[in-house]
Amino acid sequence: MLFLSQLVGRPVRDRDGGAFGKVRDLIVALGEEYPPVTGVVLRVAGGRDIFVPWSDVEQIDATGARLHTSSIDITSFRQRTDEIRLWLNLLDKQIVDVEDRKIVRVNDIQLAPVDGRLRLVAVDVGLAGILRRLGLSGPGERLAKALGIEAENYIQWEDVDPVESSVSSLKLRVPHQALATLHPADVAHIVEQLAPRDRAGILAALDDERAADVFEELDADDQVDLLEALTPERAADILEEMGPDEAADLMADLSDERQEELLGLMQPAEASDVRQLLAYGEETAGGLMTTDYITVRLEETAQEVIDQLRELHPDADHVYYLYVADADGTLVGTITLRGLIVAPPETPVRDFMRPEPISVQLDLDAEQVGAAIARYNLLALPVVDEEGRMRGIVTVDDALERALGEGWRKRLPEVFEPVDER
């Protein structure tokens, strides 16, 4: 077993024992399960780095390297596109540990002879790697053992995959697939731990709908930073999958030019909803509402409404209530899911709806909206225009976020978390 920290800084000698310089780094070529070392970066006098091909290396171990030649090409090192420098590109970089839902760091790199070649076999993300680099392996590991601390933690290279084409940040290949199984809040927590330049790589592993769920769990500043790091096309795709109110809140923090660019790339229907919400004041019912709601007609039957819901397959948090509108679009009643389920299939909506629903107008102050939701114990409050036509709903979670501040979902139990019925 050989570690990169044991090699870097060690002398490199020719076949006669003369010193060429010191090991600066190792080069590996990506593409194989365990990438082979293809050369050594050698630091020579004057601080210059040169490349020695692996074919010139006779022996390498914790004492240094010995070449089977007495002359080398002193041309400056140039890294090829399929190669990485272990010390420069891999050491101290981040890995997503999905199982523990946290970010870990590559503390050392394990090498071993495999099929006659020295190969990269694992990364050390444990305390042992740090102790080794500090020269405290023996006493440090004994102390960790006495304290009941697990010092060793290795991840096989076959389970590690570079994020995008560079290796500025890494993720686990198996957990890369498992990211889609985590709660969006857990993925958001992982993203928040990453450096800004590395966050887009995590989103690249998620489809647009999943990425939108993660965006909605991020703080506003992180949302903006991450959106700006994405291509306009990818950003627009994610915004389309977000709730219109969430997308509008995010877009409100962007410049007018960026807003227009992204709105122009979104589907017309989604862009129209967001434009409508952006027009309302932030501290009004219009600014708090979402346009994701379902209306039904007075003459529809209970069975027809149920069939409509099956076809639409709406998000669970958008069907607290269904809203009944007359031919002019005026809000005239509400239906609860319980009322819909217990009504005989052929019963017209007008016969089991709740008439004269509580509603607020678009320009009502946000605090008054929250007070109305609390007073009437509502899960969602309809918002209407001056003619009484339905324009949106303010959900209780949005009202709570307005009252308690951003991030309240992370501090309170998930009371409003919809159940996955699949």
C-alpha positions as CSV (number, residue, x, y, z in Angstrom):
1,M,0.0,0.0,0.0
2,L,1.4,3.4,-1.0
3,F,-0.1,6.8,-0.5
4,L,0.5,10.0,-2.5
5,S,1.5,11.9,0.7
6,Q,4.3,9.5,1.2
7,L,5.7,10.2,-2.3
8,V,5.5,14.0,-2.8
9,G,8.7,15.7,-1.8
10,R,10.7,12.5,-1.9
11,P,13.9,12.5,-4.1
12,V,14.1,11.3,-7.6
13,R,17.4,9.7,-8.6
14,D,19.0,8.4,-11.8
15,R,20.3,4.9,-12.3
16,D,23.6,5.9,-10.8
17,G,22.1,7.4,-7.7
18,G,22.4,11.1,-8.8
19,A,19.6,13.4,-7.8
20,F,17.4,14.8,-10.5
21,G,14.9,16.6,-8.2
22,K,11.9,15.8,-6.0
23,V,8.5,14.2,-6.7
24,R,6.1,17.0,-7.2
25,D,3.0,15.1,-8.4
26,L,1.9,11.9,-10.2
27,I,-0.1,11.8,-13.4
28,V,-2.9,9.3,-14.1
29,A,-4.9,8.7,-17.2
30,L,-8.6,8.5,-16.6
31,G,-10.9,6.0,-18.4
32,E,-10.0,2.7,-16.7
33,E,-11.6,1.3,-13.5
34,Y,-8.3,1.9,-11.7
35,P,-6.4,4.6,-13.7
36,P,-2.7,3.8,-14.3
37,V,0.1,6.2,-13.4
38,T,1.5,7.5,-16.6
39,G,4.3,9.7,-15.3
40,V,5.9,11.8,-12.6
41,V,6.0,15.5,-12.3
42,L,9.4,16.4,-11.1
43,R,10.4,19.6,-9.4
44,V,13.9,20.6,-10.4
45,A,16.2,23.4,-9.4
46,G,14.8,26.8,-9.9
47,G,11.2,25.6,-9.1
48,R,10.6,24.3,-12.6
49,D,8.3,21.3,-13.2
50,I,9.2,18.7,-15.8
51,F,7.5,15.5,-16.8
52,V,9.1,12.0,-16.6
53,P,7.2,9.3,-18.4
54,W,6.3,6.1,-16.4
55,S,8.4,4.1,-18.8
56,D,11.5,5.8,-17.4
57,V,10.7,4.9,-13.8
58,E,12.4,1.7,-12.4
59,Q,11.1,1.9,-8.9
60,I,9.0,4.1,-6.7
61,D,8.1,3.8,-3.0
62,A,7.9,5.8,0.2
63,T,11.6,6.6,-0.1
64,G,11.3,8.2,-3.5
65,A,11.8,7.2,-7.1
66,R,14.7,5.8,-9.1
67,L,14.9,6.0,-12.9
68,H,16.6,3.5,-15.2
69,T,18.1,6.3,-17.2
70,S,20.7,9.0,-16.6
71,S,19.1,11.6,-18.9
72,I,15.6,13.1,-19.2
73,D,13.8,15.5,-21.4
74,I,13.7,18.8,-19.6
75,T,10.8,20.2,-21.6
76,S,8.2,21.8,-19.3
77,F,5.3,19.5,-18.4
78,R,2.0,19.8,-20.3
79,Q,-1.0,18.0,-19.1
80,R,-3.2,16.1,-21.6
81,T,-7.0,16.3,-21.6
82,D,-7.5,12.8,-20.3
83,E,-5.0,13.1,-17.5
84,I,-5.2,14.5,-14.0
85,R,-2.5,15.5,-11.5
86,L,-3.3,13.7,-8.3
87,W,-1.8,16.3,-5.9
88,L,-3.0,19.4,-7.8
89,N,-6.4,18.2,-9.2
90,L,-7.6,15.6,-6.7
91,L,-6.2,16.1,-3.2
92,D,-8.3,18.2,-0.9
93,K,-11.2,18.2,-3.3
94,Q,-14.7,17.5,-2.2
95,I,-16.9,14.4,-2.5
96,V,-20.6,14.1,-1.8
97,D,-21.2,11.4,0.8
98,V,-24.9,10.7,0.1
99,E,-25.3,8.1,2.7
100,D,-24.4,10.5,5.5
101,R,-25.7,13.5,3.5
102,K,-22.6,15.6,3.9
103,I,-19.5,16.7,2.0
104,V,-16.2,15.0,2.7
105,R,-12.7,15.9,1.5
106,V,-10.0,13.8,-0.2
107,N,-7.3,13.7,2.5
108,D,-5.0,11.3,0.7
109,I,-4.8,9.0,-2.3
110,Q,-4.0,5.3,-2.3
111,L,-2.0,3.7,-5.0
112,A,-1.2,0.0,-5.6
113,P,0.3,-2.2,-8.2
114,V,-2.5,-3.7,-10.3
115,D,-1.8,-5.7,-13.5
116,G,1.9,-4.7,-13.5
117,R,1.1,-1.0,-13.3
118,L,1.0,1.4,-10.3
119,R,-2.7,2.5,-10.3
120,L,-5.0,4.9,-8.4
121,V,-7.2,2.5,-6.4
122,A,-8.9,4.6,-3.6
123,V,-9.2,8.0,-2.0
124,D,-8.8,8.5,1.7
125,V,-11.5,10.7,3.3
126,G,-10.8,9.8,6.9
127,L,-8.7,11.1,9.7
128,A,-5.9,8.7,8.8
129,G,-5.1,10.7,5.6
130,I,-4.7,13.9,7.6
131,L,-2.5,12.3,10.2
132,R,-0.4,10.7,7.5
133,R,0.2,14.1,5.9
134,L,1.1,15.6,9.2
135,G,3.6,12.8,9.9
136,L,1.5,11.6,12.9
137,S,0.2,8.3,11.6
138,G,1.5,6.1,14.4
139,P,0.7,8.1,17.6
140,G,-2.4,9.8,16.0
141,E,-4.0,6.6,15.0
142,R,-3.3,5.0,18.4
143,L,-4.9,8.0,20.1
144,A,-7.9,7.9,17.8
145,K,-8.4,4.2,18.6
146,A,-8.2,4.9,22.3
147,L,-10.9,7.6,21.9
148,G,-13.1,5.2,19.9
149,I,-12.6,7.3,16.7
150,E,-12.6,5.5,13.4
151,A,-9.5,6.9,11.6
152,E,-9.7,5.0,8.3
153,N,-12.3,5.8,5.7
154,Y,-11.5,4.8,2.1
155,I,-13.6,5.1,-1.1
156,Q,-12.7,2.9,-4.0
157,W,-11.9,4.9,-7.1
158,E,-14.4,2.8,-9.1
159,D,-17.1,4.6,-7.0
160,V,-15.7,8.1,-7.6
161,D,-16.6,10.1,-10.7
162,P,-15.5,13.6,-11.6
163,V,-18.2,16.3,-11.7
164,E,-18.3,17.5,-15.3
165,S,-15.0,17.3,-17.2
166,S,-12.8,18.8,-14.5
167,V,-12.1,17.3,-11.1
168,S,-12.4,20.5,-9.2
169,S,-15.1,18.7,-7.3
170,L,-16.0,15.0,-7.1
171,K,-19.1,12.9,-6.4
172,L,-19.6,9.3,-5.8
173,R,-20.8,7.4,-8.8
174,V,-23.2,5.2,-7.0
175,P,-24.6,8.0,-4.8
176,H,-24.7,10.2,-7.9
177,Q,-27.6,8.0,-8.9
178,A,-28.9,7.9,-5.4
179,L,-29.1,11.7,-5.2
180,A,-32.4,11.4,-6.9
181,T,-33.7,9.3,-4.0
182,L,-32.8,11.9,-1.3
183,H,-35.3,14.4,0.0
184,P,-34.8,17.7,-1.8
185,A,-34.0,19.4,1.5
186,D,-31.1,16.9,2.0
187,V,-29.8,17.6,-1.5
188,A,-30.1,21.3,-0.8
189,H,-28.1,20.9,2.4
190,I,-25.3,19.1,0.4
191,V,-25.3,21.8,-2.2
192,E,-25.0,24.6,0.4
193,Q,-21.8,22.9,1.7
194,L,-20.1,23.1,-1.6
195,A,-18.1,25.9,-3.0
196,P,-20.2,28.0,-5.5
197,R,-18.1,26.8,-8.5
198,D,-18.9,23.2,-7.6
199,R,-22.7,23.4,-7.0
200,A,-23.7,23.2,-10.7
201,G,-22.1,19.8,-11.0
202,I,-24.6,18.4,-8.4
203,L,-27.5,19.8,-10.3
204,A,-26.2,18.3,-13.5
205,A,-26.9,14.9,-11.9
206,L,-30.6,15.8,-11.4
207,D,-33.5,16.1,-13.9
208,D,-35.2,19.5,-14.2
209,E,-38.1,18.6,-11.9
210,R,-35.8,17.3,-9.1
211,A,-33.5,20.3,-9.5
212,A,-36.5,22.6,-9.2
213,D,-37.5,20.9,-5.9
214,V,-33.9,21.4,-4.6
215,F,-33.9,25.1,-5.7
216,E,-37.1,25.7,-3.7
217,E,-35.3,24.4,-0.5
218,L,-32.3,26.8,-0.9
219,D,-31.9,30.2,0.7
220,A,-32.6,33.1,-1.6
221,D,-28.9,34.1,-2.0
222,D,-27.9,30.6,-2.8
223,Q,-30.7,30.3,-5.4
224,V,-29.5,33.4,-7.2
225,D,-25.9,32.4,-7.1
226,L,-26.6,29.0,-8.5
227,L,-29.0,30.2,-11.1
228,E,-26.4,32.6,-12.4
229,A,-23.9,29.7,-12.6
230,L,-26.2,27.7,-15.0
231,T,-26.6,28.2,-18.7
232,P,-29.6,30.3,-19.5
233,E,-31.3,27.3,-21.1
234,R,-30.8,25.1,-18.1
235,A,-31.9,27.8,-15.7
236,A,-35.1,28.4,-17.8
237,D,-35.9,24.7,-17.7
238,I,-35.6,24.5,-14.0
239,L,-37.7,27.7,-13.5
240,E,-40.5,26.1,-15.6
241,E,-40.6,23.2,-13.1
242,M,-40.8,25.4,-10.0
243,G,-44.0,26.7,-8.6
244,P,-44.9,30.0,-10.3
245,D,-44.7,31.8,-7.0
246,E,-41.3,30.3,-6.1
247,A,-40.0,31.1,-9.6
248,A,-41.3,34.7,-9.4
249,D,-39.7,35.2,-6.0
250,L,-36.4,34.0,-7.4
251,M,-36.7,36.1,-10.6
252,A,-37.4,39.2,-8.6
253,D,-33.9,39.1,-7.3
254,L,-32.4,39.1,-10.8
255,S,-31.6,42.0,-13.0
256,D,-34.3,43.1,-15.5
257,E,-32.1,42.0,-18.3
258,R,-31.6,38.5,-16.8
259,Q,-35.3,38.3,-16.1
260,E,-36.2,39.0,-19.7
261,E,-33.6,36.5,-21.0
262,L,-34.9,33.7,-18.9
263,L,-38.6,34.5,-19.5
264,G,-37.9,34.5,-23.2
265,L,-36.5,30.9,-23.0
266,M,-39.4,29.6,-20.9
267,Q,-42.6,28.0,-22.3
268,P,-45.1,30.8,-22.9
269,A,-47.7,29.5,-20.4
270,E,-45.2,29.3,-17.5
271,A,-43.6,32.6,-18.5
272,S,-47.0,34.3,-18.5
273,D,-47.7,33.1,-15.0
274,V,-44.4,34.3,-13.7
275,R,-44.8,37.7,-15.4
276,Q,-48.2,38.1,-13.8
277,L,-46.8,37.4,-10.4
278,L,-43.8,39.7,-10.8
279,A,-46.2,42.6,-11.5
280,Y,-47.6,42.5,-7.9
281,G,-46.0,44.0,-4.9
282,E,-43.9,41.6,-2.8
283,E,-45.9,42.5,0.4
284,T,-49.3,41.9,-1.1
285,A,-51.6,39.0,-1.6
286,G,-50.7,39.0,-5.3
287,G,-47.0,38.9,-4.4
288,L,-47.6,35.9,-2.1
289,M,-49.9,33.9,-4.2
290,T,-49.3,31.0,-6.7
291,T,-51.3,30.5,-9.8
292,D,-51.2,26.7,-9.3
293,Y,-54.8,25.9,-8.3
294,I,-57.7,24.0,-9.8
295,T,-61.2,25.4,-10.7
296,V,-64.3,23.4,-11.5
297,R,-67.7,24.3,-12.9
298,L,-71.0,24.4,-11.0
299,E,-72.6,21.8,-13.4
300,E,-69.8,19.2,-13.2
301,T,-70.4,16.1,-11.2
302,A,-68.3,14.6,-8.4
303,Q,-67.2,11.8,-10.7
304,E,-66.2,14.2,-13.5
305,V,-64.1,16.2,-11.0
306,I,-62.4,13.1,-9.7
307,D,-61.6,12.1,-13.3
308,Q,-60.2,15.5,-14.0
309,L,-57.9,15.2,-11.0
310,R,-56.7,11.8,-12.1
311,E,-55.8,13.3,-15.5
312,L,-54.1,16.4,-14.1
313,H,-52.2,14.5,-11.4
314,P,-51.6,17.8,-9.5
315,D,-49.1,18.3,-6.7
316,A,-50.6,17.3,-3.3
317,D,-50.1,20.8,-1.9
318,H,-52.1,22.4,-4.7
319,V,-55.4,20.5,-3.9
320,Y,-56.1,21.4,-0.4
321,Y,-59.3,22.8,-1.9
322,L,-60.9,23.0,-5.3
323,Y,-62.4,26.3,-6.4
324,V,-65.8,26.6,-8.0
325,A,-66.3,29.4,-10.6
326,D,-69.4,30.4,-12.5
327,A,-69.5,31.1,-16.3
328,D,-67.9,34.5,-15.8
329,G,-65.0,33.1,-13.8
330,T,-66.3,34.5,-10.5
331,L,-65.4,32.5,-7.4
332,V,-68.7,31.1,-6.0
333,G,-67.6,28.2,-3.8
334,T,-65.0,25.7,-2.6
335,I,-64.8,22.0,-2.4
336,T,-62.7,20.0,0.1
337,L,-61.2,16.7,-0.9
338,R,-63.3,15.0,1.8
339,G,-66.5,16.5,0.4
340,L,-65.6,15.4,-3.1
341,I,-64.8,11.8,-2.0
342,V,-68.0,11.3,0.0
343,A,-70.4,12.9,-2.5
344,P,-72.3,10.5,-4.7
345,P,-70.7,10.3,-8.1
346,E,-73.5,11.9,-10.0
347,T,-74.0,14.8,-7.6
348,P,-73.5,18.2,-9.2
349,V,-70.8,20.4,-7.7
350,R,-73.3,23.1,-6.8
351,D,-75.0,20.7,-4.4
352,F,-72.1,19.9,-2.2
353,M,-69.8,22.9,-2.5
354,R,-69.2,25.4,0.3
355,P,-70.8,28.7,-0.9
356,E,-69.5,32.2,-0.1
357,P,-65.9,31.3,0.3
358,I,-63.4,33.4,2.2
359,S,-61.2,35.3,-0.2
360,V,-58.9,38.4,-0.3
361,Q,-58.1,40.9,-3.1
362,L,-54.8,41.2,-4.9
363,D,-53.6,44.3,-3.1
364,L,-54.3,43.2,0.4
365,D,-51.3,43.6,2.8
366,A,-49.4,40.4,3.4
367,E,-49.8,40.6,7.2
368,Q,-53.6,40.8,6.7
369,V,-53.4,37.8,4.4
370,G,-51.6,35.8,7.1
371,A,-54.1,36.9,9.7
372,A,-57.0,35.7,7.5
373,I,-55.5,32.3,7.1
374,A,-55.0,32.0,10.8
375,R,-58.4,33.4,11.7
376,Y,-60.3,31.0,9.5
377,N,-57.9,28.0,9.9
378,L,-57.3,27.7,6.2
379,L,-54.7,25.7,4.3
380,A,-55.1,27.9,1.3
381,L,-56.7,31.3,0.8
382,P,-58.1,32.3,-2.6
383,V,-57.1,35.6,-4.1
384,V,-59.6,37.5,-6.4
385,D,-59.6,40.6,-8.5
386,E,-62.0,43.5,-8.1
387,E,-64.7,41.6,-10.0
388,G,-64.3,38.6,-7.8
389,R,-62.6,36.5,-10.4
390,M,-60.1,33.9,-9.2
391,R,-56.4,34.9,-9.7
392,G,-54.5,32.6,-7.4
393,I,-54.2,31.2,-3.9
394,V,-51.9,31.9,-0.9
395,T,-51.0,28.6,0.8
396,V,-50.4,28.4,4.5
397,D,-46.8,27.5,4.1
398,D,-46.1,30.6,2.0
399,A,-47.9,32.7,4.7
400,L,-45.8,31.1,7.4
401,E,-42.6,31.8,5.5
402,R,-43.6,35.4,5.2
403,A,-44.3,35.5,8.9
404,L,-41.4,33.4,10.2
405,G,-38.7,34.2,7.7
406,E,-36.8,32.3,5.1
407,G,-35.8,28.8,6.0
408,W,-38.6,28.1,8.5
409,R,-39.2,24.7,6.8
410,K,-35.7,23.6,8.0
411,R,-36.5,24.5,11.6
412,L,-40.1,23.1,11.9
413,P,-41.5,19.6,11.4
414,E,-42.7,18.9,7.9
415,V,-46.3,19.3,8.7
416,F,-47.2,20.2,5.1
417,E,-45.0,17.7,3.4
418,P,-47.2,15.9,0.7
419,V,-47.2,12.1,0.7
420,D,-45.7,10.3,-2.3
421,E,-48.6,8.2,-3.5
422,R,-46.7,6.3,-6.2
